[in-house]
Amino acid sequence: MGTVLQDLRYAIRTIRKKPGFALTVIAIVALGVGASTTIFSVVDSVLLRKLPYPNADELVFFDNPSHPVPLYVDWRDRTRSFSAIAAAWDGDYDLTGDGTPESVRGALVTHDFFQILGARPLHGRLLASDDFVGMPPRVAVLGHGFWQRRWGGDPRVVGSSVTLNGYPVEVVGILEEDFQPPEALTGSRLDVWLPLDVAGPGMESRNRYVLSVVARLNADVSLRAAQADVDALSHVLANEYPRTNQMRDGSPRMYQVVPLHNATVGDANLALLLLLGASGLMLLIACANVANLFLARGTERSREVSVRTALGAGKLHIASQLLTESVVLALVGGTIGVVLAGLGVRAFELYNPGGIPRIEGLSVNPRVLGFAFGVSVVTGVLFGIAPAVRAARSKVTGVFTETSLAATSSRSAAGLRSALVVAEIAMSLVLLVGAGLLFSSLLKLQDVDKGFSTDNVLAMPLILPDHYTEQIRLDFARDVIDAIESIPGVEAAGAGSTLPPTSGFRCCWGGEVQPEVELEDPPMTIVHPVTPDYFDVIGATILRGRGFTDGDNDINSAPALVNETTAWFLFGEEDPVGESLHFGEICWTIVGVVNDIRHWGLHRESQHNVYVPDAIFGGTFKRFQVGVKTAVDAQTLGAALRQAVWSVDPDLPVPEVVALEARVSQSVGEPRFYSILVSTFATLSILLAAGGIYGSMLYSVGQRQKELGIRMALGARRANVVGMIVASGLVITTIGVVLGLGGAFAMSRVLESVLFGITATDPLTYVAVTALLCAVAVAACYLPARKASQADPVETLRAE
């Protein structure tokens, strides 16, 4: 312990003698540790932290977001691998009669739902057995956050009645604050929970896909055994219900059982591991950079080390001393890195791009602090081990007999510094290629032909109440459009079951359509009810025929428009206008062709779309989205649009009025976020690599002053000296680039699944990144070379 304390005191004295060197090392380490700790905090929260439920390892998920109610009942009653099975049917509910109308997220849940997830009431009670009889539900349990926001935490709301979707419901309980259902089941935080009667009217359909299903394994049952149990039942159901439980080829429809944790994490796994890998590369580059600084400084301290050795210090003690110094600097840098990680975690949480589950629990917790401490120590050892070993191996006589400090720099030391620079360049190139591919993918995504315009267009999604009949919904659509078009500044208003970009398929029909000449493999098509001005509002183009008019309200004529993709698939180069399409018992007449519209996001190719008049078919759907094209600042119309809706139905919630441009921007928020983050890591890495090249070349030039002075005294021109030094730097750069390209090609397979519009081996990106890195390397080599060429050879030789 005395030796350790002595080493610490000596390390601190040494650091104080060279504050500039120490601050440089601390800053580089802080950046590397801060970046890696920030990403590890996210990985820890999302991937490593267990789900907050009792015995969470026993929880499994039937890996599909929606199942029919009878299938859930079959799994519950006809399998033996599960101690309990529960399901949730999430949706939007209109809260009215108590203040401003509000649309809230809720879920109908089965009997064992709260028990499986270990939920407890803060006030009142949970759902009881008697509550699950009859529909619509008569009681509800409120989420803690919703209770606080709407009623200010008043416990007297328990026992009171609220109106949901037009029906009175008694509040029987408030959930504890820490309860949150898995994102795999509900997709988001919920406000209200209601009982689902699985034997109620309308629940017998095997074609109504509404439930997310979770189960708890029996204590002695493995996941593989549970999967075999479910598979066996799938074969039985395929024979009993061939229309719904068989595939087209006659094979049983199978259902995969996965750990609930895996289902909750979903696609975020790959993205976060890519970010962790990128931050890890940046940390390694920082280590290589600092190691180069220590090697250069070790050469300057070689006489000091030799003196200490001559006075009796052992080689192991000298190596321990130098390693202690590097670890101390790394720990100080790591401490600052933890502070930076705290800021990074807050920024990550505030700028959550969406698609990352469990982000609410993000924090720099003790496990993250342990990670930061371990990374700091390992970092200090990594960049300190090579200088320490080299110093311990130095010969005493060699230093005392040399007349110049330059002579103490051995070829092995120079080779080690060059190797570290090569490693920096190679890792920087891998990061730059990854950032370049992600950035190019983002540009491709943003430049894709959307098929619609966002200029001065507002989107107002509405969810119509359950008690609306089909005719009331049709009348509501007409009346709301008329009220909105009367607002000053509104050029046109249109509506439909979808308004791009949107998500989910619970807004419209989907199925196979057939032309007059039936196809063996008809296309799966999405059918969108829309109002006449729908295409004008979103800037879509009618390519052939006509659009809809107010007169298109006769089901006997059933006019329809098809998009380009569908028209080409069904009719080729023939004009489809006037042709017929069959969908179930409905026969439509094609009156026009509209351009392809990317309804489900810019990253998804246009599908087969058919558009039909809302005045005929729109009454079927609960979801209703209004688009408004304005001639004034769109953001000033929000209040007027809400009043227009409330003039037709004062109890209908209006969740949001948002610019269509903002909706498009939000749809690419996730790839933009990852692109910016990886680009930031790559930028810092190339700066570190440039600093490493510059420092290495500057030190090399300093060691070769005598040689360069002799060359210039013998007639060498300054341009020759500059070219010689830059060429030596380019040799190192070339080796690093070649190795980096190999690493980048290896990484490309991992990136393939997250790119859009380009391949992971896009040659333009590789060439551009290589050129950029070479240009930075040339600049980093040129500055020391130019400084060396301007030195007076006479003064250089006189100093020697």
C-alpha positions in Angstrom: 0.0 0.0 0.0 2.9 2.3 0.8 4.3 1.7 -2.7 0.9 2.4 -4.3 0.5 5.7 -2.4 4.1 6.7 -3.3 3.3 6.0 -7.0 0.1 8.1 -6.7 2.0 11.0 -5.2 4.7 10.8 -7.8 2.1 10.6 -10.6 0.3 13.7 -9.3 3.6 15.7 -9.1 4.5 14.6 -12.7 1.0 15.6 -14.0 1.3 19.0 -12.4 4.6 19.6 -14.1 3.0 19.2 -17.5 -0.6 20.6 -17.2 -1.0 21.1 -20.9 -0.2 17.4 -21.6 -2.5 16.3 -18.7 -5.4 18.4 -19.9 -5.1 17.1 -23.4 -5.2 13.5 -22.2 -8.1 14.2 -19.8 -10.2 15.9 -22.6 -9.7 13.0 -25.0 -10.5 10.4 -22.4 -13.6 12.4 -21.3 -14.9 12.4 -24.8 -14.4 8.7 -25.4 -15.8 7.6 -22.0 -18.7 10.1 -22.1 -19.8 8.8 -25.5 -19.5 5.2 -24.6 -21.2 5.6 -21.2 -24.1 7.5 -22.7 -24.8 4.7 -25.2 -24.3 2.1 -22.6 -26.9 3.8 -20.4 -29.4 3.4 -23.2 -28.4 -0.2 -23.8 -28.6 -0.9 -20.1 -32.1 0.6 -19.8 -33.5 -1.0 -22.9 -31.6 -4.3 -23.4 -30.1 -5.3 -20.1 -32.6 -4.2 -17.5 -35.2 -6.8 -16.6 -38.9 -6.1 -17.2 -40.5 -4.6 -14.0 -42.7 -7.6 -13.4 -42.6 -10.5 -10.9 -40.5 -13.4 -12.3 -40.3 -11.6 -15.6 -38.2 -14.4 -17.1 -41.3 -16.6 -17.1 -43.3 -14.1 -19.3 -43.7 -14.9 -22.9 -45.4 -13.2 -25.8 -47.3 -14.6 -28.8 -45.3 -12.9 -31.4 -47.9 -11.0 -33.4 -49.5 -7.7 -32.4 -53.1 -8.9 -32.9 -55.0 -12.2 -32.6 -58.7 -13.1 -32.7 -60.5 -13.6 -29.4 -61.4 -17.3 -30.1 -57.7 -18.1 -30.7 -56.8 -16.6 -27.3 -59.5 -18.7 -25.7 -58.1 -21.8 -27.4 -54.6 -21.1 -26.1 -56.0 -20.4 -22.6 -58.1 -23.6 -22.4 -56.3 -26.1 -24.7 -52.6 -25.7 -23.7 -50.9 -27.0 -20.6 -47.6 -25.1 -20.7 -48.9 -21.8 -19.1 -50.0 -21.0 -15.6 -52.0 -18.0 -16.9 -52.7 -16.4 -20.3 -54.0 -12.8 -20.6 -54.7 -10.4 -23.5 -55.2 -6.7 -24.2 -57.1 -4.9 -26.9 -55.8 -1.3 -26.9 -57.5 1.6 -28.6 -58.7 5.2 -28.3 -61.6 6.2 -26.1 -63.5 9.5 -26.0 -63.7 11.0 -22.5 -66.6 13.4 -22.4 -69.0 15.1 -19.9 -66.3 16.2 -17.5 -64.4 19.2 -18.8 -62.8 19.4 -22.3 -63.5 16.4 -24.5 -60.3 14.3 -24.6 -59.2 11.3 -26.6 -57.4 8.8 -24.2 -55.5 5.6 -24.8 -57.2 2.6 -23.2 -57.3 -1.1 -23.3 -59.8 -3.9 -22.8 -58.1 -6.6 -20.8 -58.9 -10.2 -19.9 -59.3 -11.6 -16.4 -55.7 -12.5 -15.6 -54.0 -9.4 -17.1 -53.2 -7.5 -13.9 -52.3 -10.6 -12.0 -49.7 -11.8 -14.6 -48.0 -8.4 -14.6 -48.2 -7.9 -10.8 -50.2 -4.7 -10.9 -51.4 -3.2 -7.6 -54.0 -0.5 -6.9 -53.0 2.7 -5.2 -56.6 3.5 -4.5 -59.7 1.4 -4.8 -59.4 -2.1 -6.4 -58.4 -3.8 -9.6 -60.9 -5.6 -11.9 -62.9 -8.4 -10.3 -64.5 -11.5 -11.8 -68.0 -10.0 -12.0 -66.7 -7.1 -14.0 -65.9 -9.3 -17.0 -69.6 -10.1 -17.8 -71.3 -7.9 -20.4 -70.4 -5.4 -23.0 -69.9 -2.5 -23.1 -67.8 -2.5 -19.8 -69.3 -0.9 -16.8 -66.2 -0.2 -14.7 -62.7 1.1 -15.3 -59.3 1.4 -13.6 -57.3 4.5 -14.3 -53.5 4.8 -14.9 -51.6 6.9 -12.3 -50.3 9.5 -14.8 -53.8 10.1 -16.3 -55.3 10.4 -12.9 -52.8 13.0 -11.9 -53.1 15.0 -15.1 -56.9 15.0 -15.4 -58.0 15.0 -11.8 -55.0 16.4 -10.0 -54.5 13.2 -7.9 -57.9 13.5 -6.2 -58.7 10.1 -4.6 -62.4 10.9 -4.6 -62.6 10.0 -8.3 -62.8 6.4 -7.2 -66.4 5.5 -7.1 -67.4 8.3 -9.5 -68.7 7.9 -13.0 -67.0 9.0 -16.3 -68.2 8.8 -19.8 -66.2 6.8 -22.3 -67.3 6.5 -25.9 -70.7 7.7 -24.8 -71.2 5.1 -22.1 -71.1 5.7 -18.3 -68.3 3.9 -16.6 -67.6 3.7 -12.8 -64.0 4.2 -11.8 -63.1 1.4 -9.3 -59.4 1.9 -8.9 -56.2 3.8 -9.5 -53.0 1.9 -10.5 -49.7 2.5 -8.7 -47.3 4.9 -10.3 -44.7 2.4 -11.3 -47.0 0.1 -13.3 -46.5 0.2 -17.0 -47.6 -2.5 -19.5 -45.0 -3.9 -21.9 -44.8 -2.0 -25.1 -45.1 -5.3 -26.9 -48.7 -5.5 -25.7 -50.0 -1.9 -25.9 -47.4 0.0 -27.9 -47.5 3.0 -25.5 -48.5 4.2 -22.1 -52.2 3.7 -21.4 -54.7 5.9 -19.5 -57.6 3.6 -18.7 -58.2 -0.1 -18.3 -61.6 -1.8 -18.9 -62.7 -5.5 -18.6 -63.2 -7.5 -21.8 -66.0 -10.1 -21.9 -64.5 -12.7 -24.3 -67.9 -14.4 -24.6 -69.7 -11.2 -25.4 -71.4 -10.3 -28.7 -69.1 -9.9 -31.7 -66.2 -11.8 -30.0 -66.8 -15.1 -31.8 -65.2 -14.0 -35.1 -61.9 -15.7 -36.0 -61.2 -13.0 -38.6 -61.2 -10.1 -36.1 -57.5 -9.6 -35.2 -57.5 -7.4 -32.1 -55.7 -9.0 -29.1 -52.1 -8.9 -28.0 -51.5 -12.0 -25.8 -49.0 -12.6 -23.0 -48.6 -15.7 -20.9 -46.6 -17.0 -17.9 -44.8 -20.3 -18.2 -45.3 -23.0 -15.7 -42.3 -23.3 -13.4 -41.1 -26.6 -14.9 -41.8 -25.7 -18.6 -39.1 -24.5 -21.0 -39.7 -22.1 -23.9 -39.1 -24.9 -26.4 -41.7 -27.1 -24.7 -44.2 -24.3 -24.7 -43.6 -23.7 -28.4 -44.1 -27.4 -29.1 -47.4 -27.3 -27.1 -48.6 -24.3 -29.2 -47.5 -25.9 -32.4 -49.4 -29.0 -31.7 -52.6 -27.0 -31.1 -52.0 -25.1 -34.3 -52.2 -28.4 -36.3 -55.5 -29.2 -34.5 -57.0 -25.8 -35.2 -55.9 -26.0 -38.9 -58.2 -29.0 -39.2 -61.0 -27.5 -37.2 -61.0 -24.1 -38.8 -59.3 -24.4 -42.2 -60.5 -21.0 -43.5 -58.7 -19.0 -40.8 -56.0 -21.4 -39.4 -54.6 -22.7 -42.6 -52.1 -21.0 -45.0 -52.7 -20.9 -48.8 -50.7 -24.1 -49.3 -52.8 -26.0 -46.7 -50.2 -25.9 -44.0 -51.2 -24.9 -40.4 -50.9 -21.2 -39.5 -48.2 -21.2 -36.8 -47.6 -18.8 -33.9 -44.2 -18.2 -32.4 -43.8 -17.8 -28.6 -40.9 -15.5 -27.6 -39.7 -14.1 -24.3 -41.6 -10.9 -23.5 -38.4 -9.0 -23.1 -37.3 -9.8 -26.6 -40.7 -8.8 -28.0 -40.6 -5.5 -26.0 -37.2 -4.6 -27.3 -38.0 -5.4 -30.9 -35.9 -3.8 -33.6 -34.2 -1.4 -31.2 -31.7 -4.2 -30.4 -29.7 -3.9 -33.6 -29.8 -0.1 -33.7 -28.5 0.3 -30.1 -25.8 -2.3 -30.6 -24.6 -0.4 -33.7 -24.5 2.8 -31.6 -22.6 1.0 -28.8 -20.1 -0.4 -31.4 -19.6 3.1 -32.9 -19.0 4.6 -29.5 -16.6 1.8 -28.7 -14.6 2.4 -31.8 -14.4 6.1 -30.9 -13.1 5.1 -27.5 -10.4 2.9 -29.0 -9.4 5.7 -31.3 -9.0 7.9 -28.3 -6.9 5.3 -26.6 -4.6 5.0 -29.6 -4.3 8.8 -29.7 -3.4 9.1 -26.1 -1.0 6.1 -26.3 0.8 8.0 -29.0 1.1 11.0 -26.8 2.5 8.9 -24.0 5.0 7.3 -26.3 6.3 10.6 -27.5 6.5 11.9 -23.9 8.2 8.7 -22.9 11.0 9.4 -25.3 11.5 12.8 -23.6 11.5 11.1 -20.2 13.9 8.4 -21.1 16.8 10.1 -19.4 14.7 10.5 -16.2 13.8 6.8 -16.3 17.4 5.7 -16.9 18.6 7.8 -13.9 16.0 6.2 -11.7 17.0 2.8 -13.0 20.7 3.5 -12.3 19.8 4.5 -8.8 18.2 1.1 -8.2 14.6 1.3 -9.3 13.3 -2.0 -10.6 11.9 -2.3 -14.1 8.5 -3.5 -12.7 8.4 -0.5 -10.3 9.1 1.9 -13.2 6.4 0.3 -15.4 4.0 0.4 -12.4 4.8 4.0 -11.8 4.1 5.1 -15.4 1.0 2.9 -15.6 -0.3 4.6 -12.4 0.1 8.0 -14.0 -1.9 6.9 -17.1 -4.6 5.4 -15.0 -4.9 8.5 -12.8 -5.3 10.7 -15.9 -7.9 8.2 -17.3 -9.9 8.2 -14.0 -10.0 12.0 -14.0 -11.1 12.0 -17.7 -13.6 9.2 -16.9 -15.1 11.3 -14.1 -15.6 14.2 -16.5 -16.9 11.7 -19.0 -19.6 10.6 -16.5 -20.7 14.2 -16.2 -20.9 14.4 -20.0 -22.8 11.1 -20.0 -25.4 12.5 -17.7 -25.9 15.4 -20.1 -26.0 13.0 -23.0 -28.6 10.8 -21.3 -30.8 13.8 -20.8 -30.4 14.9 -24.4 -31.1 11.3 -25.6 -34.3 11.3 -23.5 -35.4 14.7 -24.7 -34.6 14.0 -28.4 -36.1 10.5 -28.3 -36.6 9.6 -32.0 -39.4 7.2 -31.2 -39.2 3.4 -31.7 -37.0 3.0 -28.6 -38.9 1.2 -25.9 -38.4 1.7 -22.1 -36.6 5.0 -22.7 -38.4 6.5 -19.6 -36.2 4.6 -17.2 -33.0 6.0 -18.7 -30.4 7.1 -16.1 -26.8 7.0 -15.0 -27.4 4.3 -12.4 -24.8 2.4 -10.3 -24.4 -0.3 -13.0 -23.6 2.5 -15.5 -21.2 4.1 -13.1 -19.4 0.8 -12.7 -19.2 0.5 -16.4 -17.7 4.0 -16.6 -15.2 3.2 -13.9 -14.2 -0.1 -15.6 -13.9 1.6 -19.0 -11.7 4.4 -17.5 -9.4 1.9 -15.8 -9.1 -0.3 -18.9 -8.6 2.8 -21.1 -5.8 4.0 -18.8 -4.1 0.6 -19.0 -4.6 0.4 -22.8 -2.9 3.7 -23.6 -0.3 3.4 -20.7 0.8 -0.2 -21.1 3.0 0.2 -24.2 4.9 3.3 -23.0 5.4 1.6 -19.6 6.7 -1.6 -21.0 9.0 0.3 -23.4 10.4 2.4 -20.6 11.0 -0.6 -18.4 13.0 -2.3 -21.2 15.2 0.8 -21.9 18.9 0.4 -21.3 20.7 2.7 -18.9 24.0 2.8 -20.8 22.3 3.7 -24.1 20.9 6.9 -22.7 24.1 8.2 -21.0 26.3 7.5 -24.0 24.1 9.3 -26.5 24.8 13.0 -27.3 21.4 13.7 -28.5 17.9 13.0 -27.3 17.0 12.0 -30.9 19.2 9.0 -30.6 17.1 7.6 -27.8 14.1 7.1 -30.1 14.5 3.6 -31.4 13.0 2.1 -34.5 10.7 -0.1 -32.5 9.2 3.0 -30.8 8.7 4.8 -34.1 7.1 1.6 -35.5 4.8 1.4 -32.5 3.7 5.0 -32.9 3.1 4.4 -36.6 1.1 1.3 -35.8 -1.1 3.3 -33.5 -1.8 5.9 -36.1 -2.6 3.2 -38.6 -5.1 1.8 -36.1 -6.7 5.2 -35.6 -7.1 5.7 -39.4 -8.5 2.3 -39.9 -11.1 2.6 -37.1 -12.0 6.2 -38.2 -12.6 4.9 -41.7 -15.0 2.3 -40.5 -16.9 4.9 -38.5 -16.9 7.3 -41.4 -18.2 4.7 -43.9 -21.0 3.8 -41.4 -21.9 7.5 -41.0 -21.7 8.1 -44.7 -24.0 5.1 -45.5 -26.5 6.2 -42.9 -26.4 9.8 -44.1 -26.8 8.8 -47.7 -29.6 6.5 -46.7 -31.3 9.4 -44.9 -30.9 11.7 -48.0 -32.4 9.0 -50.2 -35.3 8.6 -47.8 -36.0 12.4 -47.6 -35.7 12.8 -51.4 -38.0 9.9 -52.2 -41.1 10.7 -54.3 -43.8 10.8 -51.6 -46.7 11.0 -54.0 -48.2 13.9 -52.1 -47.4 17.5 -51.1 -46.9 18.9 -47.6 -47.0 22.6 -48.5 -49.5 24.5 -46.2 -51.4 21.3 -45.3 -52.7 20.5 -41.9 -53.7 17.1 -40.6 -56.4 16.6 -38.0 -57.0 12.9 -37.0 -60.3 12.2 -35.4 -61.7 9.0 -33.8 -65.5 8.8 -34.1 -67.5 7.5 -31.2 -68.8 3.9 -31.1 -72.4 5.0 -30.8 -72.2 6.7 -34.2 -74.2 4.8 -36.8 -72.9 4.5 -40.3 -75.2 7.3 -41.5 -74.2 9.6 -38.7 -70.6 9.1 -39.6 -71.3 9.9 -43.2 -73.3 13.0 -42.2 -70.5 14.0 -39.8 -67.9 13.9 -42.5 -69.9 16.1 -44.8 -70.8 18.6 -42.1 -67.3 18.9 -40.8 -65.8 19.5 -44.2 -68.4 22.2 -44.9 -67.7 23.9 -41.5 -63.9 23.8 -42.2 -64.2 25.2 -45.7 -66.1 28.2 -44.4 -63.1 29.3 -42.2 -61.2 32.3 -43.8 -57.9 31.2 -45.2 -58.9 27.6 -45.9 -58.5 26.8 -49.6 -59.8 23.2 -49.5 -60.6 20.4 -47.0 -60.7 16.7 -47.6 -60.9 13.6 -45.5 -60.4 9.9 -45.6 -59.7 6.9 -43.4 -56.0 7.6 -44.0 -53.8 10.7 -44.5 -50.2 10.0 -45.4 -47.9 9.3 -43.7 -49.7 7.1 -41.2 -49.3 3.8 -39.5 -51.4 0.9 -38.7 -54.1 -0.9 -40.8 -57.1 -0.5 -38.6 -58.2 2.5 -40.7 -59.3 0.9 -44.0 -60.0 -2.4 -45.8 -57.5 -4.9 -46.9 -58.0 -7.9 -49.2 -57.7 -9.3 -52.7 -59.2 -7.5 -55.6 -60.0 -9.2 -59.0 -60.5 -7.7 -62.4 -63.1 -9.1 -64.8 -60.6 -11.7 -66.0 -59.8 -13.3 -62.7 -56.1 -13.7 -61.7 -54.6 -16.8 -60.1 -52.7 -14.6 -57.7 -54.6 -11.4 -57.1 -52.9 -8.6 -55.3 -53.5 -7.8 -51.6 -55.0 -4.3 -51.8 -55.7 -1.5 -49.3 -59.1 0.2 -49.9 -59.3 3.9 -48.8 -62.6 5.8 -48.5 -61.9 9.5 -49.3 -63.9 12.6 -49.9 -63.9 14.4 -53.3 -61.3 17.1 -52.4 -58.9 14.5 -50.7 -56.4 14.4 -53.7 -56.4 18.2 -54.2 -55.6 18.8 -50.6 -52.6 16.5 -50.4 -51.4 17.4 -53.9 -51.8 14.0 -55.5 -52.2 13.8 -59.3 -55.0 12.2 -61.3 -53.1 10.7 -64.2 -56.1 9.3 -66.1 -59.8 9.7 -66.0 -61.3 11.8 -63.2 -61.5 12.1 -59.4 -64.5 11.9 -57.2 -67.4 14.4 -57.2 -70.2 15.1 -54.7 -72.5 13.1 -57.0 -70.5 9.9 -56.4 -72.8 8.7 -53.6 -74.6 5.8 -55.3 -73.5 2.3 -54.2 -74.9 0.9 -57.5 -72.3 2.7 -59.5 -69.5 2.3 -56.9 -66.8 4.4 -58.6 -63.2 3.8 -57.7 -59.7 5.1 -58.4 -56.6 2.9 -58.5 -53.0 3.9 -58.1 -50.3 3.4 -60.7 -48.9 0.3 -59.2 -52.4 -1.4 -59.1 -53.3 -0.2 -62.6 -50.1 -1.6 -64.1 -50.3 -4.9 -62.2 -53.9 -5.6 -63.3 -54.1 -4.1 -66.8 -50.5 -3.5 -68.0 -50.4 -0.8 -70.7 -54.2 -0.9 -71.3 -56.3 2.0 -70.1 -58.0 0.8 -66.8 -60.7 3.5 -66.9 -64.1 1.9 -67.3 -62.9 -1.5 -66.1 -64.4 -3.3 -63.2 -62.9 -4.5 -59.9 -64.4 -7.1 -57.6 -63.8 -7.1 -53.8 -65.9 -9.6 -52.0 -69.5 -8.9 -53.1 -68.7 -5.3 -54.2 -68.1 -4.5 -57.9 -66.4 -1.2 -58.5 -66.0 0.7 -61.8 -62.6 2.4 -62.2 -63.1 6.1 -63.1 -59.5 7.2 -62.7 -55.8 6.5 -62.0 -53.9 8.4 -59.3 -50.2 8.5 -58.7 -48.6 6.2 -56.1 -48.9 7.6 -52.6 -46.6 6.3 -49.8 -49.3 6.0 -47.1 -47.4 4.0 -44.6 -44.1 5.9 -44.4 -41.4 7.1 -46.8 -39.4 3.9 -46.3 -42.2 1.7 -47.6 -42.8 1.2 -51.3 -46.3 2.2 -52.6 -48.6 -0.7 -52.2 -51.7 -1.6 -54.2 -54.2 1.1 -53.3 -57.9 1.5 -54.3 -59.8 4.7 -53.4 -63.6 4.8 -53.0 -66.0 7.6 -52.1 -66.4 8.2 -48.4 -70.0 9.1 -49.1 -70.7 5.4 -49.9 -68.2 3.4 -47.8 -66.8 5.8 -45.2 -69.4 5.1 -42.6 -67.8 1.7 -41.8 -64.7 3.2 -40.2 -64.2 4.8 -36.8 -60.9 6.5 -37.8 -61.3 9.7 -39.8 -58.5 12.1 -40.8 -59.1 15.6 -42.1 -56.6 17.3 -44.4 -56.8 21.1 -44.7 -55.0 23.2 -47.4 -54.5 26.8 -46.3 -53.6 30.1 -47.9 -52.3 31.5 -44.6 -50.0 30.4 -41.8 -51.3 26.9 -41.1 -50.4 27.1 -37.4 -52.8 29.9 -36.8 -55.8 27.8 -37.8 -55.6 25.2 -35.0 -58.2 26.8 -32.7 -60.6 27.6 -35.6 -60.4 24.0 -36.8 -61.2 22.6 -33.4 -64.2 24.9 -33.1 -65.4 23.7 -36.6 -65.4 20.2 -35.3 -67.1 21.1 -32.0 -69.8 23.0 -34.0 -70.8 19.6 -35.3 -70.2 17.5 -32.2 -69.2 19.4 -29.1 -68.2 16.2 -27.3 -65.8 14.9 -29.9 -62.1 15.1 -28.8 -59.6 16.7 -31.2 -56.3 15.1 -30.2 -54.1 17.3 -32.4 -53.8 19.6 -35.4 -50.4 19.1 -37.0 -48.7 20.3 -40.1 -48.4 17.5 -42.6 -44.7 18.5 -43.1 -44.1 17.9 -39.4 -45.7 14.5 -39.7 -43.4 13.6 -42.6 -40.4 14.9 -40.6 -41.4 12.8 -37.6 -41.7 9.7 -39.8 -38.0 9.9 -40.6 -37.0 11.0 -37.1 -35.5 7.7 -36.1 -33.1 7.3 -39.1 -32.2 11.0 -38.8 -31.3 10.6 -35.1 -29.1 7.6 -35.6 -27.4 9.2 -38.6 -26.6 12.4 -36.6 -25.3 10.4 -33.7 -23.1 8.1 -35.7 -21.9 11.1 -37.8 -21.0 12.9 -34.5 -18.9 9.9 -33.4 -17.3 9.8 -36.8 -16.5 13.5 -36.8 -14.9 13.3 -33.4 -13.0 10.2 -34.5 -11.5 11.8 -37.6 -10.5 14.8 -35.6 -8.7 12.5 -33.1 -7.1 10.6 -36.0 -6.0 13.9 -37.6 -4.5 14.9 -34.3 -2.8 11.6 -34.0 -1.3 12.0 -37.5 -0.3 15.5 -36.8 1.3 14.7 -33.5 3.2 11.7 -34.8 4.5 13.6 -37.8 5.4 16.6 -35.7 7.4 14.4 -33.3 9.0 12.5 -36.2 10.1 15.8 -37.7 11.5 16.9 -34.4 13.5 13.7 -34.1 14.8 14.2 -37.7 15.9 17.8 -37.4 19.6 17.0 -37.8 18.9 14.8 -40.9 16.7 17.4 -42.4 19.2 20.1 -41.7 22.0 18.2 -43.4 19.7 17.5 -46.5 18.9 21.2 -46.8 22.5 22.2 -46.3 23.5 19.9 -49.1 21.0 21.5 -51.5 17.7 19.9 -50.9 14.8 22.2 -51.8 12.0 23.0 -49.3 9.5 21.4 -51.7 11.5 18.2 -51.6 11.5 18.1 -47.8 7.8 18.7 -47.6 7.1 16.0 -50.2 9.3 13.5 -48.4 7.6 14.1 -45.0 4.1 14.1 -46.5 4.9 10.9 -48.5 5.9 9.1 -45.3 2.7 10.2 -43.7 0.7 9.0 -46.7 2.3 5.5 -46.5 0.9 5.2 -43.0 -2.4 6.6 -44.1 -2.7 4.2 -47.0 -2.1 1.2 -44.8 -4.7 2.4 -42.4 -7.2 3.0 -45.3 -6.7 -0.5 -46.7 -7.3 -2.0 -43.2 -10.2 0.3 -42.6 -11.9 -0.6 -45.9 -11.7 -4.3 -45.0 -13.3 -3.5 -41.7 -16.0 -1.4 -43.4 -16.8 -4.2 -45.8 -17.2 -6.6 -42.9 -19.5 -4.1 -41.1 -21.6 -3.6 -44.2 -23.6 -6.9 -43.6 -24.7 -5.5 -40.3 -25.8 -2.2 -41.8 -27.7 -3.7 -44.7 -31.0 -4.0 -42.8 -31.1 -0.4 -41.7 -30.3 1.3 -45.0 -32.8 2.7 -47.5 -32.2 3.2 -51.2 -28.5 2.3 -51.2 -26.5 -0.9 -50.6 -24.0 -1.3 -47.7 -21.2 -1.5 -50.3 -22.2 1.7 -52.1 -19.0 2.6 -54.1 -19.7 6.4 -54.0 -19.8 6.5 -50.2 -16.6 4.5 -49.9 -14.7 6.7 -52.4 -16.0 9.9 -50.9 -15.1 8.8 -47.3 -11.6 7.6 -48.4 -10.9 10.8 -50.2 -12.0 12.9 -47.2 -9.8 10.9 -44.8 -6.8 11.1 -47.2 -7.3 14.9 -47.5 -7.4 15.3 -43.7 -4.3 13.1 -43.5 -2.4 15.2 -46.1 -3.3 18.4 -44.2 -2.2 16.8 -40.9 1.1 15.8 -42.5 1.7 19.1 -44.4 1.7 21.4 -41.4 4.7 19.7 -39.6 6.4 19.3 -43.0 6.0 23.0 -43.9 7.3 24.0 -40.4 10.4 21.7 -40.9 11.1 23.1 -44.4 11.2 26.7 -43.1 13.9 25.9 -40.5 17.3 27.4 -41.0 19.7 24.4 -41.7 22.7 26.4 -40.3 20.9 27.1 -37.0 19.8 23.4 -36.8 23.3 22.1 -37.3 24.7 24.6 -34.9 22.2 23.5 -32.2 23.3 19.9 -32.8 
